[in-house]
Amino acid sequence: MKKQLVTLGLLFTAVSLSAQLKNVEADTVRIQSIEDVNLYKTGNPNKATSLTTKSNLTVMETPQPIAIVTHEIIEQQQAKQLSDVLQNVNGIYLTSSRGNSQDSFGGRGFILGNDNIFKNGSRINSGVFPEVSGLERVEVLKGANAMLYGNTAAGGVINMITKKPKFNFGGSVGMSAGSWNSYKPTVDVYGPLSKNIAFRLNGTYEYAESFRDVVQSKKYYFNPSFLFNLSPKSQLIVEADYLKNDFTPDFGIGSIENKDKSYSLNTGLGRNAFLGTDWQYQNIEQVSTNVTFNHQFTEKWSLNATASYQNYTKDYFSSERVQWGYSTPSTTLLSWNRPLNRTYNEQNYTSAQVNLNGEFNTGKINHKVLIGADADYGVADSYTYYNPTNNKAYGTNYFFGTNGGSDLLYLDNPSTWASGAMPDSEKLEKTRVNTRRIGVYAQDFVSLTKEFKVIAGLRWSYIENMPTLNTKFRTGLKTEVNNSTTSDQAISPKVGLVYIPNENLSVFATYTNSFSANTGLDAFTLQSLKPSLVDQYEVGAKKNFWNNTVAINLSLYQISYRDYYQAYIDPATNSASTDPRNLKEFVGKMRSRGVELDITGNPTSNLSIIGGVSYNNSVYLDTPEKVGYIENQRLVRTPATTANLSIFYTFTQGIKGLRVGAGAYYIGDRLAGWNDTKMGSSTSLAARNGVSRTFELKDYTTVSLSAGYEWKKFMIQAKVGNLFDVVNYNVHENYSVNPITPRNYYFTLTYKL
């Protein structure tokens, strides 16, 4: 066997995965390949080793749910966005899409922001639609993960793994096209440059209009990578990632604030109605580099080190916050006074981590240890703008029109929609936030007996927000924001018991404690916020069926979030405060309880199944009387139930090369708006005469059908999405009411090199 490395992952493996893994000579670097455990062919998916766990533990040994969506599933389903990919992971859901500018995800009742989104194990800014054609797989490690990642929300982490170089020449070129004049050419080429150097290059250009009037987007993506075999035991992977996405911000059709101060969906407008301007834009560029070093000391000890840098910019100028209302109690005409906002954001982010994995025995007791450290440093600049014609600052209080005056849109008068010329703008202020984090962690997976295992881990985390700097461009004044400097440290333990009576069954129970640093100030005391503490208890079982080809994993959890803060709702505007000091309010505790069931496998070599169902109930508890949230009211944007099922079958007899598939995705009832408060402000139920700030979004199910045919090196695929043309909405707070995509068609032609 040649000492050449074929890698689709970055993580070492120091244990044999029996016949599922390729044989690798003892003196070569061991690189784990997800395909080697046959996640989409006949094989045992619970024997996979996830990059996201940072360890050599298999899915079966890891005492928490792990979902892995491979590139074959992504390509079979012709996924266009990360949200399409994550519909295969139950319990992870799209919470909202403010301005339809990015996918915002939630899990187990928690919002998954920048701290929960990773690419190749390094944090990546989530303020953009990622390109999925360059992904080898997507891994989701559900639940609290502070022991491994520090300051993360408790719902889980999402890790996107890009395609890696190979030493055999190959690849593909393709063209996709579909509804609303969308088209997308792609290229993916890999191969050797020399005996010890391999490359991979994939990229795409995508243009798409929309079922929404005026809305369109352009995307450019380029992802080169190189693999260097430095020695039989050392390997270096260098990769870059460039993404540019220009599109029309779209705040949807809006909701209605009724005369009694209740909210309701605006279902009177068609799904195509666009209410912004015909020039508004959001242009995003994201550049990242990643360097990974792998070294195999011995058969049982290995090292993985990664360094990453990214630059992210967002240039935004748009009308926003569509909210219909009655100007006076007596009027019957619904109108909207369009706010106009202009911002620019830039983030420079550097991170590094080192992980040492090993295995040894103390007597008859086996240990699989992970020892690691990580650090990152981020600089985030936020610019605001003003109109030099009238000296008014853009934002929620700047309304479209001459000199900032009224420019009302009327619901019953389409001639007032999508109108108005672009005004001038100049920089007003810059706010700079510097953040650095350091973490050190260790974990031991102890086999007390062949059946009983104990896992114990501990992490020390430190996070520091340095002084927030403010620059006023009109005066040149530079200041530090008072009380903006904070530093927090915490110990995050993890302990669990795993019972594995045979290779087909694993039962586990775990406890983790983590912390979440809070940025901003208390809205009432103007003091820095203390960290929130999170306790998670989870029990579950992982079982293989059908000759070990299908894995069914069940878990039950409770997450208790102490010292919970949320964005301060300004009584003057009845919306989230725009104060640059990032005001928050204490709301007590939050508790999330739920159950998740996952099914993954390939009963035969030509049949693949991925599905699941989840139930979650997230509520506030022990909230203060003054401005405290209503207890036991379901948190907004968190569905009670999600479910998914995808089945693909490839014919090996008869019409050989024909592949058919079907998928269904269900999301349960949700609440939009804001959770209600008790008393003490104009947002409370008392002040609103018992009228709730929430409104209901009904459940829905979308169904897709797919068909493909492979002939020699050609593959043609077709897909119908939202087959039954279901109408529903994603809602951010009480605005940005964006309809889900109607019935759509998509075709892909691919040629394999």
N, C-alpha and C positions, 0 to 999 in steps of 0.2 A: 504493500500500500504506500503510495506516495505521501511524503510528509507535507502535504498541502492541506490547507484549512478551508473548509467550506462552512461559512458561518452565516446564520440568519439571526443571531443573537449575540449578546456581549457577555453573558454570564458564564463563569466557569462551572463545571460540574466535577466534583471529586468523588462521586459515587457512581457505580454502574447502574444503568437503567435496563439491564439485561438485554434481551434481544431487540428491544425497541431502539436502542442507541447504536449508532455506527461504531464499529471498532476503531479505536484511535490508539496508536502506539504509545507506550508508556512514556517515551521521551519527547512527546509533542504536547503542545498546549491543548487542553481539553475545552472546547467551546460547545456549549449546549445549543442544539437546534430544535426548535419546537416541532418541526416536521418529523424529527427522529422518533418522537413518541406518538406519531400518527394521530394528531388531533383531528384530521379530517379524512383519515383512512382507517382501516381496521386497526384498533389499538386501544390502549388504556389512557384516556385523557388525564386521569388523576396521577399518572406517573410523570407528567410534565414538571419541569422546574421553572418557576417564574422569575424573570429578571427583577420584578418589582419587590420581591421579598428580600433581595440583596444576599440571600443565603443559598445553601445547597439543598434545602428542604424541598421535597416534592409537594405537589398540591395535596396529596393524601396526608402527608406529615404536617402540613401547615394548619394550625388550629384557627382558621378563619376562612370565610368564603373568598375564592379567587375566580374571576371570570376571564377567559382568554378568547378573543375573537381573532381568528387567523386571517391572513390576506386572501385565502381562497374563499372564505365566507364573504369578505368585503367585496371581492370581485364577482362572486356569484350573484350577490344582491345588487350589484352596480351602485354601491353606496356613493353618494355625492358629498355628504358632510359627516362630521364626527357624530352628529346627532343620529344619523341613519345607522352608523355602526353600533352606537350604544343602545339602540332599541333591542339589541340582542342580549343586553344585560339587565335582568329584571331588578327593580329597586333603584335603578339610576334613571332619572327622568329630566326632561327639559322643563326648567322652572318658568322661564320667561325669555323674551328676546327684546330688550329695550332698544327701540329703533331698528329692530331686525338687523343688528350690527354684529352679533356674535351669538354663539350657543352658550346659554347659561344653564348649568346642570345642578341637580340636587341629588342627595342620597340619604336615606334614613332620616329625612326631615331637616337636613343641613344643606346650605348653599356651598357648592364646591367652586371656590374662586381660584385666584392665581396660585395660592399655596397648595392646591390639590391637583393641579394639572402639570404633568411631566412629559418630557420627550427624552427617550433614552436614559431615563433615570434622573434627569436634571430638570429643575423647575423651568417652565416656559410661560410667557405671558399669554393669558387666555382671552385677551381682547380682540380676537380675530377668528375667522373660520379657518381651522387647519385644513391643509390639503391631505386627503386620505389616500390618493393614488400611490404615494411614496411610502405607505406604511406596510411593514411586514406583519404586524399584529397590534392589537390594543389589549392591554391588561388592566383589569380593575381589581384592586385589593380593597374589599369592602370593609367598612367600620373604621374605628379609631386606629390611627397608625402613627401616633406621636413617638413611640419608641424608636421607629425607624426614620421618621421624617421631621420630627419636631413640631413646629407650629402649623398644623393642618386641621381643617374642619373634620368633625368626627364621622362624616358620611362615607369617606373612602378616598382613595387616590386613583387617578386615571393616568396611565403611562402609555404613551404612543411610541412604538418601536419602529424605527425606519428600516428600510431594506438595506442589506449590507453586501459588500463585494463578495464575489465568488471566483474560484480559480478555474472554473470551466466557463467557456464562452457561451453567452446566451442573452436572452432578454425578449423584448416585444415592442412593437409600435401599435398604436391603436387610435381610433377615432370614435368619439361618442357624440350623439346628437339627440335632441328631444324637444319636448314642448317648449313653447315660447321662445323659439329661435335660439336655443342653447346649443353650443357645440364645444368640443373639448378634444384636441389632439394630445396624445401622450407618447412618451418614449421612455424605455427602461433598458439599458444596455449594461452588461457586466462581463468581466473576463480577466485573464492574466495580463500583466504588463511585463513580468519576468517570472523567474522561478519562485521568488519570494514576495512579489508585489502584485496585488489584484486591485481592480477598480470597479466602481459602479456609478452610473450616471442616470438619473431619472428626472424628468421634468414635464411640465404641462403648461398650456395656455387655455383659459376657459372664458368664454363670453356667454352671458345669459341675460335675457330679458325676463319678464315675470308676468304672472297672472295679474299682478298689480300694475295699474297704469303708471307710466313714467319710470318705474323702478327697473334698473339694470345693474349689472356688475361685470367687472373684468378681473381676472386673476392670473398671475404669473408665478410659476414655481420652478425652482432649480435646486437639485440636491445631488452634488458630487460627493463621493467618498472613496477612500483608499485604505487598503489593508496591507500592513508590512509584517512579514514574519522576520522578526529581528534575530531570532535564534529558534532552535527546536522547542524552547520552553517560553519564549517571550513573543508578544504580539502587540502591534500598535494599530489602532483604527483612527483615522482622521476624516472627519466629515463636516460639510457645511450645508446650510439650509437657507434659502432665500425665498421669501414669500411677499408678493405685492398684491394687494386687494383693493380695488377702487370700486365703490358702489354707492347706490342711492340710499341714504338713511330713510327708513319708512316706519312711522309711528302708528300705522294702521288706521282703523276707522273710529277709534275712540270709544269711550263709555259715556254714559249720560248721568249727570248729577241732577236728580229729580228735585222738584220743589220742596219735598219733605226731607231733603238732604240725604236720601238714600241713593245708591248707585245701581245702575243696570247696564247690561250690554247694549251697544248700539247695533241692533240687528237690522235696522232699516236700510242700511247702505249695502250695495253689492260688494262682493269680495274684491272686486277690482278697483274700487274707488280710492284714489290717492288724494290726500288733502294737504300735502306740503307745497313746495315750490318745484318748478321744473329744472332748477339749477343746483339744488342742495347736494352736498357730497360728503363722503367720508373716505379718506385715502389712508391706507395702512401699509407700512413696510415692516417686515420682521426679518432680521438677519441673525443667524446663530451659527456657532461653530462648536464642535464637540471633539475632544481627544480622549481616547480610551486606551489604557495600557493594561494588558493581561499577562500575568506570569504564573507559571506552574512550578512551585518549588519541588514538590514531590507528588506522588499519586494522590495524597490526601490533603495537601496544603496548597492554596492558591491565593493570588492577590489580584484585585481589580481596582484601578484608579481612574478617575474621570475628572476632566476639567472642561468647563463650558462657559461660553460668553454669548450674550445676545444683546441686540439693540432693537428697540421697538419704538415706532413713531406712529401717531395718529393725528391726522389733520382733518378737522371736522367743522362744518358750517351748515346749519340746518334749522328749519322750523321743527318744533317738537311738542311733546306733551299734549296730544289731542284730547280735549275734555269738553264735551258739549254741556251747555247749561242754559238756564233761563235767566236773562239779564235782570228781569223784575218779576215779582210774584204774579203779576197780571198778564205777562206776555205769554203767548203760545208758541213763539218762534224759538227754536233751539239754535244757538250760535256758539262760535268759538273764536276767541281772540288769540291769534297764533303767537306764542313766544318764539323768539329767534335767538339762537345761541351759536357762538364761535369759540372753539377751544383748540389747543394743540398740546399733545402729550408726548413725552419721550422718556423711555426707560433704558438705562444701561445696567446690565445685570451679569455678575460673574459668580461662578460657583465651582466648588471642587469637593470631591469625596474619595475616600479610600476604604476598601472593604477587604478584610482578611478572613478567609474561610478555611477551616481545618477540621480534622477528625482524629480523635485519639481515645484510648481506653484507660480507665483507672480501675484495675482489677478486671471484673467482668462487666463493668458499666461503661457503655459507649457514650462519647460526647461528640456532638457536631456543633462547633462554635463559630460565631460571627463576631468579629471585633471591627469597629469602624469609626470614622470621624467625617464630619462634613462642615463646610463653611460657605457662606455666600455674602455678597455685598451688592447692594442695589442703590442706584441714584435715580429718582423719579422727578421729572420736571413737568409741571402743569402750567400752561399759559392761558390767561383769559384775555379778551379783546373788548374794544369799544368802537363805537361809530364816531369818527372824527367830525362828521357833519353836525351831530347834535351832542357830542360828548357823553352819550349814554352808554353804559356797559351792557354788553350782550349777556343774556341769561334768562331765567324764568320770568323776570320782571321787565324784559325788553319785548315789546310787542311789535309785530311786523307793521310797517306803514311809514308814511312820511313823518320824519322827525320823531319816530318812535310812537306815533299816534295810533289810533284805532284802525284796524283792518279786519273787521269781522267777517268770518265765514258763516254762511247760513246753511243749515242742513238741507233745506228744500231748494237751494239755489246753486246748482253745479257750476254756474259761471263764475262763482267766487272761489272755486277750488283751484289748486295748483297754479297760483298766480303770484305776481310780484317780482321785481328786479332785484338782483343782488346788490346790497349796499356796501359801502366801503368799510374796512376794518383795519385797526392797528392794535398792536400789543398793548395791553393794559398792565397786567401783573404776571409775575412768575413765582410759583411756589415750588421749592425744592425740598424733597424728603429723602434723607439718607438712612438706610437700614442695613444692619449687618447681623448675621446670625452665626453661631458656632454650636456644634453638637458632637458629643462623644457617646458611643453606645456599645453595649456588649450583650450577646445572647448565647445561651447554651441550651441545646436540645439533648436531653439526657435520657438514654434508654435504660431504665431501671431493670426491666426485663425485656424479653422479646415483644411482649404485648403492651406494657405500660411505659409511657414516655412522659417526661415533664419538660416544659419549656419555661425558661425564666430569662427575662431581659431587663435592662436598665439603661436609661439615657439621661444625660445631663445636657440641658439646652440653655443657651443664653441668647437673648435678642435685645438689640439696642436700636432705638430710634434717635438719631442725633438731631440737633436743633433744626427745626423747620425754618428755612430761609425764605424771606419774601422780598421781591424786587418790584418796585413801582417804576415803570418805564417813563411815565410822564414827568416824574420828579427826580428819577435816579436814586431814590431812597432805598437802601437795603437794610432790612431788620430781621431779627430772630423772633419767631412767634412764641409768646409766653407759654410756659408749661408744655412745650412740645417735645422736650427731651425726656425720654423714658428708657429704662433698662429693666429687664425681667429675666429671671432664671428659674428653672424648674427641674425636678426629677420626675421622669416618666417611667413607671415600672410596667412590666407585663409578665403575667404568670398564667400558666395553663397546664391542663392535664389532658393527655391524648391516649386513647386506648385503641390499639390496632391488633385485633385478634388474628387477622389474616390480611392478605394483600388486597382483599376486596372490600374491606370495611374499616372505617375510622370514626371514632366517637370522641368529641372534645368538649372541654369547658375552659373558658378563659376570662381573665379580668385584666383590664388595662386602665391606667389613669394617665391623663394627658392634660396639657394646658393650652389655652389659646390666648395669645397676646392681643390686647385691645388697643387700637389706635384712637386718637382723638381725645376729647375732653367730656367730662360729665356736664350735661346741659344746664344743671342747676347749681353745681358747686364750682364749675370751671376747673376742676382738678383732673389730673391724668388718671386714666382708668387702670384698675388693677387687672391682672390676668383672670380669665375664667378657667375653672377646673372642670374636667370632664371624667366621669366614671362610666366604663362600659363593661357590662356582663353579657356573655354570649355562650350558648351551648349549641352543638350541632352534630351532624353525622354526614359522612361521605360514603356512598355505597356504589359499587360497580355491579352492573347487570349485563346480561346478554353476552356471556363469555368475555367479560371485562371490557366490552366495547362501548358501553353506555354508562356515564356517571350521573348519579342523582345525589345532589347535595342539599341538605336541609339545615337551616340555622334559625335560632330565636335569639333576640337581643333586647337589652334595655340600656339606654344611654341617658345619663343624668348630667345635665349641663348646669353647673352652679355659677352664680354671679354673671347672669346673662344680660348683655347690652344690645340695644338696637338703635338704628338711626333715629334721632330726635325729630318728631313731627312738629313742625312750627305751627302754633295755633293761628298765626296771622294768615298763613297760606293754605293750611290744612294739607300740607305735603312735607316731604322730607326736607329738613333744613339745608340751605345752601351756604351756611356759614363756613368760611374756609378753615375754621378750627376743627371741623369734623365733629360736630356735637352729637353725643349719644345719650341715651337715657337708660337707667337701670330698670329691668323689668322682672327681676326675680330669678326663677329657675325655669329650665325647659327640660321636659322628659320625652324621650322617643322610645316607643316599643314597637316591635314588629317581628315578622317571620318571613323568610325567603326560601324559595325552592327553585333549584336550578337543574336543568337536564341538558346534558351535552354528550354527543357521541356519534358513532358510525356503526350501526348494527351490521352492515355489510360494506364492502368496499365502494359500492355505488350509491349508498344512502347516508345522508347526514341529517342530524336533528340537533337543533339548539332551541331551548325554550325555558320558560320559568314563570313564576307568579310570586308576588310579594304583597304583604299588607303592612302598613305603617300607621301609627297614631302618634302624632307629635303635638304636645300641648304645653301651655305655660302652667307653672305651679308656684305657690307661695309668693305671689306678686304683691308689691306694696299697694296700699290703698290709694295713695296719691299718684295718679297717672299710671297706676299698675294695670297690666293687661288682664283681660277677662280670663279667668282660669278655665281650663278644660275646653277652650275653643280651639278647634283644629288650626294649626298654623297655616297662614296663607301660602299658596303656591306649592303645597305638599299634598299630592294625591293619596287617598287611602289605599288604593290598589293599583298595581301595574301588572301586566302580563304580556308575554311574547311567545311566539312559536314560529319557527322557520324550518321548512323541510325541503331538501333538494334530492332529486333522484337522477342518476345517469344511466342510460340504457347501455347495456353491454351485449345485448342480443337484439335481433330485429333491426331497428334504426340505430345502429351503433353510432355513438357520438352525440346523440340527442340528450339534452338535460332539461328537466322541468323543475320548477319550484314554486312554492307559495309561502307567504309570510303574513302574520297577523300581529298587530300591536294594539294593546289596550291600555288606556290611562283612565283612572277613576275620577270621581267627583273631586273638585278642588274649590278653594275659596280664592277670590281675587280681592284687591283693595288692600286694606291694612287690618290687622287684628284690633279689636275694640279695646278701649281703656275704660277704667272704672269711673274716674271723676277728676276734677281739677283742671281740665283744659277743654277747649272747644271741640276737641276730638273725642271726648268721652261720651259714653252712652247717655249719661245724665244730661250733659250739655246738648246733646243731639236728640233729646226727648225719646230716648230708647231706640233711635234709628241706627242700625248697624252701618259701619264703614265698609263691611265686606259685601260681596255679591257672589253668587254661585256660578261655577262653570261645570257643565254637565260632563259626564264621562263620554268617551267615544272609542271606536275601534276602526282602525284602518287596515285594509287588506291589499296585498300586492301579489301579482302573478308574474312569473319569469319563465322564459324558455331560451335555450341556447343550442347551437349545433356546432360541433367541432369536426373539421375536415382537414386532414393533413396538418398544416401549420396555421390554418385559419380557424377563428372562432367568431361566430356572430351571436349576439345576445339581444333579447328584447324584454322590456319590463313595462308593466302597467302598475303605477302606484295609486294608492287611494282609489281602488277599483270601484267602490260604491259612492264615490264623490261626497264623502262625509264632510259636513260643515262644523268646524269648531275653532277655538281661538287659544292663543297664548297671550297672557296678560301680565304686564309688569305694573305692580301696584294698581292704580285705577286708570292707567293710561297705557299707551302702546299696545292696543288691542289688535294683534296681528292674526289674521285668519291662517289656518293651516293650509298647506298646498292642496288644491283641488285634484281631481283625477288628472294624471299626467302620464306621458309616454317617454321611454328612453331606449335608445339603441346603441350598441357598441360593436364595432368590428375590430378584431385584434389579429395581428400576424406575429407569430413566434419566430424569433431569429434562430 
